[in-house]
Amino acid sequence: MRIESGPARVVFSGQASTFGGNELTLILELPEDDLAVRLAFDQTPDGEPRVETTATNTGWLLTCTNLDAPDGRGSADPVLLGEVADDLLFLHFRVFRPADTADRVVWFTFFRARKGAVGWRSIG
């Protein structure tokens, strides 16, 4: 099966739940190399939702703070993860927190698109 959306191809999508409120690591296995995206969850008293992105040796750490809304919170647009040859990799995600548990449910989709198809221009 092949799934496409506009200029992008869906590489992988799914849903996963955290175990005991722990972090969730999504490892995208690509022919070129694996790419890991780790989602960590936090809450602060200010209640403002935000996502902080940190590069790691194998991909990205996304620290998701106050993404506790019952209708979910996540990326408004697909997040650029990196380049692979003439393609770009993106992640689109939404985090839900069922009731008053420590766990989160994450819906996610990884996309791969040709740079030229999305108007990509390299910086520098």
C-alpha positions as CSV (number, residue, x, y, z in Angstrom):
1,M,0.0,0.0,0.0
2,R,1.2,3.5,-0.8
3,I,-0.4,6.6,0.9
4,E,0.2,10.1,-0.4
5,S,-1.0,13.5,0.7
6,G,-0.3,16.4,-1.7
7,P,3.4,16.3,-2.5
8,A,4.3,14.0,0.4
9,R,4.3,10.3,0.8
10,V,3.2,8.8,4.1
11,V,6.3,6.8,5.3
12,F,4.6,5.5,8.5
13,S,1.7,6.4,10.7
14,G,0.1,5.1,13.8
15,Q,-0.9,5.5,17.4
16,A,1.0,4.6,20.5
17,S,0.4,5.0,24.2
18,T,3.0,5.7,26.8
19,F,3.8,3.2,29.5
20,G,3.2,4.6,33.0
21,G,3.6,8.2,31.7
22,N,7.1,7.6,30.4
23,E,8.7,9.1,27.3
24,L,7.8,7.6,23.9
25,T,10.4,7.0,21.3
26,L,9.4,6.6,17.6
27,I,12.2,5.1,15.5
28,L,11.7,5.6,11.8
29,E,13.6,2.8,10.0
30,L,14.7,4.2,6.7
31,P,16.9,2.5,4.0
32,E,19.5,5.3,4.5
33,D,19.6,5.3,8.4
34,D,17.2,5.2,11.4
35,L,15.8,8.4,12.7
36,A,14.6,8.6,16.3
37,V,12.1,11.1,17.7
38,R,11.7,11.0,21.5
39,L,8.7,12.6,23.0
40,A,8.9,13.6,26.7
41,F,6.0,15.0,28.6
42,D,5.9,17.7,31.3
43,Q,3.4,19.9,33.1
44,T,4.0,23.4,34.5
45,P,1.7,25.6,36.6
46,D,1.4,28.3,33.9
47,G,-0.5,25.8,31.7
48,E,0.8,27.2,28.4
49,P,1.2,24.5,25.8
50,R,4.6,24.4,24.1
51,V,7.0,22.0,22.5
52,E,10.8,22.5,22.8
53,T,12.9,20.7,20.1
54,T,16.4,19.5,20.8
55,A,18.7,17.8,18.3
56,T,20.2,14.4,19.5
57,N,22.8,12.1,18.0
58,T,20.1,10.0,16.4
59,G,17.3,12.5,15.7
60,W,15.2,14.8,17.9
61,L,13.9,15.2,21.5
62,L,10.5,16.9,21.6
63,T,9.7,18.1,25.1
64,C,5.9,18.5,25.2
65,T,4.8,20.7,28.0
66,N,1.1,21.1,29.0
67,L,-0.3,19.1,26.0
68,D,-3.0,17.7,28.2
69,A,-6.2,18.9,26.5
70,P,-8.8,16.1,26.1
71,D,-9.2,17.0,22.4
72,G,-5.4,16.8,21.9
73,R,-2.6,19.2,21.2
74,G,0.3,18.9,18.8
75,S,1.9,20.2,15.6
76,A,-0.2,22.7,13.7
77,D,1.8,21.8,10.6
78,P,4.2,18.9,9.8
79,V,7.5,19.5,11.6
80,L,10.7,19.3,9.4
81,L,13.0,16.6,10.8
82,G,15.7,16.7,8.2
83,E,17.0,16.0,4.8
84,V,17.7,12.6,3.1
85,A,19.3,13.0,-0.4
86,D,16.7,15.0,-2.4
87,D,13.9,14.4,0.1
88,L,12.7,16.0,3.3
89,L,11.3,14.2,6.3
90,F,8.4,15.6,8.4
91,L,6.5,14.5,11.5
92,H,2.9,15.5,12.3
93,F,1.7,14.5,15.7
94,R,-1.1,15.0,18.3
95,V,-1.0,14.2,22.0
96,F,-4.0,13.2,24.1
97,R,-4.1,12.6,27.8
98,P,-7.0,10.3,28.7
99,A,-8.9,11.4,31.9
100,D,-6.6,12.0,34.8
101,T,-4.0,9.3,34.1
102,A,-0.2,9.7,33.7
103,D,-0.3,8.2,30.2
104,R,-0.5,10.0,26.9
105,V,-1.8,8.7,23.6
106,V,0.1,10.0,20.5
107,W,-1.2,10.0,16.9
108,F,1.7,10.4,14.5
109,T,2.5,10.4,10.8
110,F,5.9,10.6,9.2
111,F,6.0,12.1,5.7
112,R,8.7,12.1,3.0
113,A,8.6,14.7,0.2
114,R,10.9,15.8,-2.7
115,K,12.5,19.1,-1.8
116,G,11.4,20.6,-5.1
117,A,7.8,19.5,-4.6
118,V,7.5,21.6,-1.4
119,G,9.5,24.6,-2.6
120,W,12.5,23.9,-0.4
121,R,15.5,26.2,-0.6
122,S,18.6,25.3,1.4
123,I,19.8,28.0,3.7
124,G,23.5,29.0,3.3
